[in-house]
Amino acid sequence: MTGEPPPRKRADARRNADALVDAAAAAFVESGVGVPVRDVAARAGVGVGTIYRHFPTRTDLIVAVYRHQVEALVEAGPRLLGDSPSPHTALVRWIDQFVDFLVTKHGLAEAMRSDDAAFEGLHSWFLDRLVPVCDQILQAAVATGDVRGDVGAIEVMRGVGSLCIGAGTDSRYDARRMVGVLLDGLRVR
């Protein structure tokens, strides 16, 4: 006996944690990261205790959602490169998913600026994971001659991030449209 739970329980626990992360992500989009845990539990169809067994603190849940969504963007990059008719199309589609990620983080920026140690290093990890993916797609688009080669992935990502600040707070501002202008400016004419 190793003291480890049988594989079936680990798989069940993993599925339960994934379901909780998905429910929390949806709740965060609707109500921000400050949504009551009981609302996340209700959305997931579990009791509040189940959430706390998997994620002992709200911060643990926020970080899990954030990491899960970053990993989804990491996985999307190569898939989009393989499935899209051109690297430029893959870039536009990936940036569209990146915009979705950025504009649905109601309250996360404030939480990340808190003194909570769980948030330390999260932004650096985010860049470490996503800049290479963006660079891979961007370089593929440069290689086909569709995109300028003098703009780096970090510049594109920071530009997109800056354009997404405040999205949803002013009905006169359309972050997605402005990101489209940025992407259009990358095209080689």
Secondary structure, DSSP 8 states (H G I E B T S, - for coil): --S---HHHHHHHHHHHHHHHHHHHHHHHHH-TTS-HHHHHHHHTS-HHHHHHH-SSHHHHHHHHHHHHHHHHHHHHHHHHHHSSSHHHHHHHHHHHHHHHHHT-TTHHHHHTSS-GGGTTHHHHHHHHHHHHHHHHHHHHHHTTSB-SSS-HHHHHHHHHHHHTTTTS-TT--HHHHHHHHHHHHB--
